[in-house]
Each structure stands twice: as structure tokens, then as C-alpha cells.
Amino acid sequence: RRMRIPVRLDDPSGAQWTIVELQGVLESKETGRIEDQRIGRLEILDNGSATLTVGKHVLEGKKMPIKPPFALMEKVEESTLMHDLDDDHADDPTQGKSYKIIATIRDK
């Protein structure tokens, strides 16, 4: 049995994100969530070289394509999708659920 799960692009401009991949442990002396803290300064030059400055530490790397690209999605459960599905799928467990694409990730 196939399930239909609608996927829609949330931002028509097609936001592009980049993943920063680090090896090691990132620790902070500040209290609270690390997700809410500024880590450092990231610079990516036109030639693809990247520099992340964290305090006195300078980390160097390069921008590389991700193949295939990732889609950053958010699950949405909403009753407004019910009208989009026809009556033939009234018992479909995916009714009222969809995923919206927030951004595409093409580089790391």
C-alpha cells in the first residue's frame, strides 16, 4: 500500500543553507543551550576556502558540494489539508499531515 504525504516548498525564494562539519568536541563555558550562542566567525571565499575563527583558534577547510542535496523539512499536521485529499483516501493515515521544505542544503 502506498501512502501519499504532501510536500510543499515553504519559501518560494528557495533558501540555501550550508552545513558546517566539525570533528571534535565543541564546549562552552557559558550556561544555557549551545544552539543559542554565537560560536565564532565563518568566512567563505569565492574560491571555496573556508575559515572559522573561534576565540584564538582558526580552523581552515573548504566548501564542498553535497550529492545528492539535502532538504530541510518540517512536519506539519493540519486539518486544512483534508480538502486536498479526495474521498477515495478517507481512511489514509497520512491525511492532515504534510512536510514543508524550509531550505535546501547543497554544500558543506
N, CA, C and O atoms as a DFTB+ gen file, in Angstrom:
432 C
 N C O
     1  1       0.838      -1.178       0.000
     2  2       0.000       0.000       0.000
     3  2       0.880       1.237       0.000
     4  3       1.844       1.321       0.760
     5  1       0.556       2.173      -0.832
     6  2       1.305       3.422      -0.901
     7  2       0.651       4.481      -0.041
     8  3      -0.572       4.535       0.092
     9  1       1.498       5.330       0.547
    10  2       0.987       6.448       1.347
    11  2       1.342       7.736       0.621
    12  3       2.454       7.889       0.116
    13  1       0.391       8.662       0.571
    14  2       0.645       9.969      -0.028
    15  2       0.898      10.972       1.086
    16  3       0.036      11.190       1.937
    17  1       2.063      11.576       1.083
    18  2       2.382      12.620       2.051
    19  2       2.747      13.863       1.261
    20  3       3.783      13.888       0.596
    21  1       1.918      14.893       1.320
    22  2       2.212      16.119       0.559
    23  2       3.472      16.809       1.076
    24  3       3.703      16.888       2.283
    25  1       4.276      17.304       0.147
    26  2       5.475      18.076       0.473
    27  2       5.358      19.383      -0.290
    28  3       5.074      19.388      -1.488
    29  1       5.580      20.506       0.416
    30  2       5.492      21.799      -0.261
    31  2       6.678      22.675       0.125
    32  3       7.210      22.570       1.231
    33  1       7.079      23.527      -0.786
    34  2       8.169      24.456      -0.542
    35  2       7.620      25.643       0.224
    36  3       6.748      26.358      -0.269
    37  1       8.133      25.857       1.443
    38  2       7.637      26.924       2.298
    39  2       8.076      28.289       1.809
    40  3       7.298      29.242       1.857
    41  1       9.303      28.401       1.342
    42  2       9.856      29.681       0.916
    43  2      10.079      29.632      -0.591
    44  3      10.997      28.953      -1.050
    45  1       9.255      30.339      -1.374
    46  2       9.399      30.270      -2.831
    47  2      10.745      30.780      -3.335
    48  3      11.141      30.468      -4.458
    49  1      11.456      31.564      -2.513
    50  2      12.772      32.050      -2.941
    51  2      13.803      30.924      -2.900
    52  3      14.888      31.056      -3.466
    53  1      13.473      29.824      -2.237
    54  2      14.371      28.675      -2.196
    55  2      15.617      28.922      -1.370
    56  3      16.725      28.933      -1.907
    57  1      15.452      29.119      -0.080
    58  2      16.580      29.402       0.806
    59  2      17.640      28.313       0.694
    60  3      17.319      27.125       0.672
    61  1      18.894      28.722       0.623
    62  2      20.021      27.797       0.535
    63  2      20.791      27.838       1.848
    64  3      21.169      28.914       2.312
    65  1      21.022      26.697       2.439
    66  2      21.794      26.589       3.671
    67  2      23.066      25.818       3.384
    68  3      23.166      25.119       2.376
    69  1      24.040      25.948       4.279
    70  2      25.291      25.210       4.200
    71  2      25.545      24.539       5.542
    72  3      25.323      25.147       6.589
    73  1      26.006      23.303       5.522
    74  2      26.341      22.586       6.749
    75  2      27.801      22.862       7.090
    76  3      28.665      22.815       6.215
    77  1      28.075      23.147       8.353
    78  2      29.453      23.267       8.828
    79  2      29.749      21.993       9.594
    80  3      29.158      21.729      10.642
    81  1      30.671      21.206       9.060
    82  2      31.004      19.912       9.650
    83  2      32.310      20.050      10.428
    84  3      33.343      20.406       9.859
    85  1      32.261      19.767      11.727
    86  2      33.432      19.855      12.587
    87  2      33.725      18.483      13.178
    88  3      32.811      17.694      13.416
    89  1      34.988      18.207      13.410
    90  2      35.374      16.986      14.094
    91  2      35.928      17.378      15.451
    92  3      36.763      18.278      15.544
    93  1      35.479      16.722      16.489
    94  2      35.924      17.047      17.837
    95  2      34.752      17.440      18.709
    96  3      33.598      17.154      18.391
    97  1      35.057      18.095      19.805
    98  2      34.039      18.489      20.775
    99  2      33.998      20.004      20.860
   100  3      35.037      20.657      20.956
   101  1      32.811      20.550      20.825
   102  2      32.618      21.987      20.960
   103  2      31.997      22.238      22.327
   104  3      30.853      21.858      22.576
   105  1      32.754      22.879      23.209
   106  2      32.284      23.138      24.568
   107  2      32.206      24.631      24.815
   108  3      32.915      25.415      24.184
   109  1      31.335      25.020      25.741
   110  2      31.181      26.426      26.084
   111  2      31.189      26.585      27.598
   112  3      30.657      25.745      28.325
   113  1      31.798      27.670      28.065
   114  2      31.781      27.979      29.495
   115  2      30.498      28.709      29.886
   116  3      30.176      28.823      31.069
   117  1      29.781      29.195      28.899
   118  2      28.517      29.897      29.137
   119  2      27.436      28.900      29.530
   120  3      27.468      27.741      29.116
   121  1      26.483      29.358      30.329
   122  2      25.354      28.496      30.689
   123  2      24.279      28.616      29.621
   124  3      24.239      29.594      28.875
   125  1      23.433      27.645      29.554
   126  2      22.358      27.656      28.569
   127  2      22.680      26.746      27.400
   128  3      23.694      26.048      27.384
   129  1      21.806      26.774      26.444
   130  2      21.939      25.908      25.273
   131  2      23.002      26.438      24.319
   132  3      23.069      27.641      24.066
   133  1      23.817      25.560      23.799
   134  2      24.859      25.967      22.860
   135  2      24.239      26.434      21.539
   136  3      24.845      27.223      20.813
   137  1      23.041      25.952      21.230
   138  2      22.369      26.344      19.992
   139  2      22.054      27.832      19.965
   140  3      21.923      28.416      18.889
   141  1      21.931      28.454      21.139
   142  2      21.575      29.862      21.220
   143  2      22.796      30.778      21.360
   144  3      22.646      31.986      21.545
   145  1      23.983      30.217      21.275
   146  2      25.192      31.004      21.492
   147  2      25.946      31.241      20.184
   148  3      25.883      30.434      19.256
   149  1      26.644      32.342      20.133
   150  2      27.499      32.651      18.991
   151  2      28.785      31.848      19.154
   152  3      29.435      31.909      20.198
   153  1      29.145      31.100      18.123
   154  2      30.317      30.228      18.199
   155  2      31.574      30.958      17.728
   156  3      32.620      30.877      18.372
   157  1      31.474      31.650      16.633
   158  2      32.632      32.322      16.074
   159  2      32.286      32.989      14.762
   160  3      31.118      33.233      14.459
   161  1      33.316      33.281      13.988
   162  2      33.122      33.957      12.704
   163  2      33.505      33.008      11.577
   164  3      34.599      32.442      11.572
   165  1      32.592      32.840      10.623
   166  2      32.813      31.958       9.476
   167  2      32.958      32.813       8.225
   168  3      32.109      33.655       7.931
   169  1      34.038      32.586       7.495
   170  2      34.253      33.282       6.225
   171  2      34.438      32.243       5.133
   172  3      35.236      31.316       5.273
   173  1      33.692      32.403       4.038
   174  2      33.838      31.520       2.879
   175  2      34.182      32.410       1.688
   176  3      33.408      33.293       1.318
   177  1      35.337      32.172       1.098
   178  2      35.784      32.972      -0.041
   179  2      35.246      32.407      -1.346
   180  3      34.754      31.279      -1.389
   181  1      35.342      33.195      -2.407
   182  2      34.840      32.769      -3.717
   183  2      35.524      31.504      -4.239
   184  3      34.923      30.745      -4.998
   185  1      36.777      31.273      -3.837
   186  2      37.494      30.082      -4.305
   187  2      37.109      28.819      -3.521
   188  3      37.632      27.739      -3.793
   189  1      36.187      28.956      -2.539
   190  2      35.702      27.805      -1.786
   191  2      36.435      27.548      -0.488
   192  3      36.035      26.665       0.271
   193  1      37.499      28.290      -0.203
   194  2      38.191      28.084       1.069
   195  2      37.367      28.710       2.198
   196  3      36.731      29.750       2.028
   197  1      37.399      28.043       3.354
   198  2      36.596      28.487       4.492
   199  2      37.473      28.605       5.729
   200  3      38.381      27.803       5.947
   201  1      37.182      29.624       6.536
   202  2      37.901      29.835       7.788
   203  2      36.883      30.093       8.883
   204  3      36.036      30.978       8.759
   205  1      36.967      29.312       9.966
   206  2      36.114      29.513      11.140
   207  2      37.025      29.937      12.281
   208  3      37.926      29.196      12.675
   209  1      36.787      31.132      12.810
   210  2      37.575      31.646      13.918
   211  2      36.750      31.533      15.189
   212  3      35.693      32.151      15.315
   213  1      37.247      30.733      16.133
   214  2      36.582      30.521      17.414
   215  2      37.567      30.975      18.493
   216  3      38.529      30.272      18.804
   217  1      37.314      32.159      19.058
   218  2      38.250      32.710      20.034
   219  2      39.605      32.924      19.388
   220  3      39.712      33.654      18.402
   221  1      40.648      32.295      19.930
   222  2      42.007      32.407      19.381
   223  2      42.309      31.315      18.356
   224  3      43.381      31.313      17.750
   225  1      41.382      30.398      18.161
   226  2      41.600      29.259      17.272
   227  2      41.081      29.561      15.868
   228  3      39.984      30.094      15.700
   229  1      41.880      29.215      14.873
   230  2      41.499      29.395      13.474
   231  2      41.433      28.019      12.822
   232  3      42.432      27.303      12.755
   233  1      40.256      27.662      12.346
   234  2      40.043      26.369      11.681
   235  2      39.870      26.625      10.191
   236  3      39.107      27.505       9.792
   237  1      40.572      25.861       9.374
   238  2      40.505      26.057       7.930
   239  2      39.917      24.829       7.261
   240  3      40.100      23.699       7.713
   241  1      39.214      25.078       6.184
   242  2      38.611      23.992       5.429
   243  2      38.230      24.471       4.051
   244  3      38.713      25.502       3.585
   245  1      37.357      23.717       3.396
   246  2      36.907      24.122       2.071
   247  2      35.447      23.760       1.886
   248  3      34.939      22.810       2.480
   249  1      34.798      24.526       1.063
   250  2      33.389      24.313       0.736
   251  2      33.309      23.212      -0.314
   252  3      34.012      23.249      -1.324
   253  1      32.433      22.222      -0.059
   254  2      32.294      21.089      -0.967
   255  2      30.817      20.833      -1.235
   256  3      29.983      21.042      -0.354
   257  1      30.487      20.386      -2.433
   258  2      29.082      20.080      -2.730
   259  2      28.629      18.789      -2.045
   260  3      29.420      17.866      -1.850
   261  1      27.364      18.742      -1.688
   262  2      26.742      17.529      -1.144
   263  2      25.920      16.923      -2.269
   264  3      25.058      17.586      -2.846
   265  1      26.188      15.661      -2.578
   266  2      25.436      14.987      -3.636
   267  2      24.868      13.705      -3.090
   268  3      25.630      12.866      -2.609
   269  1      23.587      13.516      -3.139
   270  2      22.570      14.467      -3.561
   271  2      22.316      15.502      -2.472
   272  3      22.636      15.261      -1.308
   273  1      21.748      16.644      -2.829
   274  2      21.471      17.677      -1.829
   275  2      20.445      17.213      -0.804
   276  3      19.641      16.321      -1.074
   277  1      20.479      17.829       0.378
   278  2      19.507      17.541       1.434
   279  2      18.373      18.550       1.363
   280  3      18.542      19.660       0.859
   281  1      17.224      18.151       1.870
   282  2      16.099      19.074       2.059
   283  2      15.846      19.180       3.550
   284  3      15.685      18.166       4.230
   285  1      15.810      20.395       4.060
   286  2      15.488      20.634       5.460
   287  2      13.975      20.769       5.530
   288  3      13.407      21.722       4.996
   289  1      13.313      19.802       6.198
   290  2      11.856      19.760       6.206
   291  2      11.315      19.838       7.623
   292  3      11.983      19.469       8.589
   293  1      10.104      20.323       7.719
   294  2       9.396      20.400       8.991
   295  2       8.055      19.686       8.829
   296  3       7.324      19.931       7.869
   297  1       7.742      18.811       9.767
   298  2       6.484      18.083       9.722
   299  2       5.356      19.006      10.149
   300  3       5.469      19.719      11.146
   301  1       4.270      18.989       9.392
   302  2       3.120      19.836       9.677
   303  2       1.881      18.954       9.728
   304  3       1.608      18.189       8.803
   305  1       1.144      19.071      10.808
   306  2      -0.144      18.376      10.893
   307  2      -1.216      19.444      10.909
   308  3      -1.269      20.280      11.811
   309  1      -2.059      19.406       9.911
   310  2      -3.076      20.435       9.816
   311  2      -4.343      19.875       9.193
   312  3      -4.296      19.040       8.290
   313  1      -5.445      20.340       9.680
   314  2      -6.729      19.879       9.159
   315  2      -7.047      20.519       7.821
   316  3      -7.941      20.048       7.118
   317  1      -6.331      21.593       7.442
   318  2      -6.609      22.251       6.174
   319  2      -6.199      21.402       4.981
   320  3      -6.626      21.670       3.858
   321  1      -5.381      20.387       5.208
   322  2      -5.000      19.514       4.106
   323  2      -6.114      18.543       3.731
   324  3      -6.083      17.942       2.658
   325  1      -7.083      18.393       4.601
   326  2      -8.153      17.418       4.362
   327  2      -8.873      17.694       3.049
   328  3      -9.248      16.753       2.351
   329  1      -9.073      18.947       2.699
   330  2      -9.789      19.247       1.472
   331  2      -8.960      18.941       0.230
   332  3      -9.511      18.836      -0.866
   333  1      -7.633      18.796       0.383
   334  2      -6.776      18.486      -0.753
   335  2      -6.817      17.002      -1.126
   336  3      -6.466      16.633      -2.247
   337  1      -7.234      16.173      -0.213
   338  2      -7.274      14.734      -0.475
   339  2      -8.683      14.324      -0.877
   340  3      -9.665      14.784      -0.295
   341  1      -8.771      13.471      -1.858
   342  2     -10.097      13.058      -2.318
   343  2     -10.697      12.011      -1.382
   344  3      -9.995      11.433      -0.552
   345  1     -11.988      11.774      -1.523
   346  2     -12.728      10.866      -0.645
   347  2     -12.278       9.409      -0.778
   348  3     -12.552       8.599       0.107
   349  1     -11.590       9.067      -1.874
   350  2     -11.125       7.694      -2.061
   351  2     -10.084       7.296      -1.013
   352  3      -9.856       6.108      -0.785
   353  1      -9.456       8.283      -0.379
   354  2      -8.415       8.009       0.599
   355  2      -8.846       8.459       1.991
   356  3      -8.019       8.922       2.776
   357  1     -10.116       8.328       2.299
   358  2     -10.644       8.790       3.585
   359  2     -10.028       8.046       4.764
   360  3      -9.922       8.606       5.855
   361  1      -9.618       6.782       4.563
   362  2      -9.012       6.014       5.655
   363  2      -7.485       6.106       5.653
   364  3      -6.818       5.380       6.390
   365  1      -6.941       6.980       4.840
   366  2      -5.485       7.149       4.731
   367  2      -4.934       7.774       6.009
   368  3      -5.382       8.851       6.402
   369  1      -3.943       7.107       6.687
   370  2      -3.395       7.643       7.936
   371  2      -2.573       8.911       7.744
   372  3      -2.230       9.579       8.720
   373  1      -2.253       9.250       6.495
   374  2      -1.450      10.450       6.258
   375  2      -2.310      11.696       6.072
   376  3      -1.775      12.789       5.891
   377  1      -3.631      11.549       6.112
   378  2      -4.496      12.714       5.938
   379  2      -4.214      13.742       7.016
   380  3      -4.080      13.403       8.192
   381  1      -4.125      14.991       6.611
   382  2      -3.879      16.064       7.558
   383  2      -2.416      16.225       7.929
   384  3      -2.096      17.019       8.814
   385  1      -1.514      15.490       7.277
   386  2      -0.086      15.588       7.550
   387  2       0.641      15.975       6.274
   388  3       0.289      15.528       5.183
   389  1       1.641      16.797       6.422
   390  2       2.476      17.147       5.282
   391  2       3.851      17.544       5.795
   392  3       4.079      17.644       7.001
   393  1       4.744      17.765       4.875
   394  2       6.069      18.260       5.200
   395  2       6.296      19.508       4.374
   396  3       6.001      19.535       3.179
   397  1       6.823      20.543       5.012
   398  2       7.169      21.726       4.236
   399  2       8.686      21.819       4.168
   400  3       9.381      21.612       5.162
   401  1       9.184      22.132       2.986
   402  2      10.620      22.276       2.782
   403  2      11.002      23.693       3.174
   404  3      10.540      24.664       2.576
   405  1      11.853      23.795       4.188
   406  2      12.283      25.095       4.683
   407  2      13.467      25.602       3.872
   408  3      13.553      26.796       3.583
   409  1      14.381      24.709       3.502
   410  2      15.566      25.096       2.750
   411  2      16.178      23.866       2.104
   412  3      15.881      22.735       2.490
   413  1      17.031      24.095       1.123
   414  2      17.830      23.025       0.557
   415  2      19.277      23.232       0.991
   416  3      19.740      24.362       1.138
   417  1      19.975      22.128       1.191
   418  2      21.364      22.173       1.630
   419  2      22.193      21.509       0.538
   420  3      22.120      20.296       0.341
   421  1      22.971      22.304      -0.162
   422  2      23.743      21.803      -1.300
   423  2      25.249      21.770      -1.043
   424  3      25.998      21.173      -1.815
   425  1      25.695      22.414       0.046
   426  2      27.132      22.495       0.317
   427  2      27.430      22.183       1.769
   428  3      26.580      22.336       2.647
   429  1      28.663      21.741       2.004
   430  2      29.149      21.575       3.379
   431  2      30.539      22.153       3.469
   432  3      31.151      22.125       4.537
